[in-house]
Amino acid sequence: MAINHLLFDLDGTLADTAPDLAFALNRVLNSFAFSTITVENTRNWIGNGMRRLLERAFAGDSEKKVDPELVDRGVALFETFYAEALWRDSMCYPGVVDGLAELKRIGYKMGCVTNKPRSCTGALLEHSRLIDYFEVVVAGDDLVETKPAPAPLLHAADQLHVSPQDCVVIGDSRNDVDAARAAGMAVLLVTWGYHQGFELSALGATQLVSQFNQIFHVVKPTVR
């Protein structure tokens, strides 16, 4: 795959953020006298944005409808709680920091495209010291649509001044695969992260990646 532009998902792909998301969710749930949830619950729910995460936390293991007004109040609290401790127990996955540094040294142009809100995304990239590796960052509230819609990936490609076919998406979820395919981009699906219970081999990724350094064997820079 001869290509020079890589678009990375954030949560579950570059960093395991579930512990701090769960901590903030449980502070919200305690505020409304709801039962708390586990980190594993959170890992299974991540990927569709903050509001959907709150809905799932309020509903617990059930599929019951949650009052939208309750979710609105929860989101407001969650943003405050999460901002206070978004890099407490979170960490980058093995190989990510060194791998991104090497990809940048080689000359790849990279973007981060996430469904996480802009305020949380910027702070997380700063705390994790990943921000300097990315030429462009597209967050969950930058556009009307989020992944699995292709718009965020297409916007990132536009910001990088390249065609969609010149980008490879690296993510961990069905949202990443569906968004990439709709955008006309190849997609590498990592075997770590948050898969929401889906069988990875059935999601239609271009290729699965079990270690970060495998990216170097799959994607090769084009001749300049």
Beta strands, then each sheet from edge to edge (+ up, - down):
strand 1: 5-8
strand 2: 15-16
strand 3: 91-92
strand 4: 109-113
strand 5: 136-138
strand 6: 167-171
strand 7: 186-190
strand 8: 207-209
sheet 1: 5+ 4+ 1+ 6+ 7+ 8+
sheet 2: 2+ 3-
end
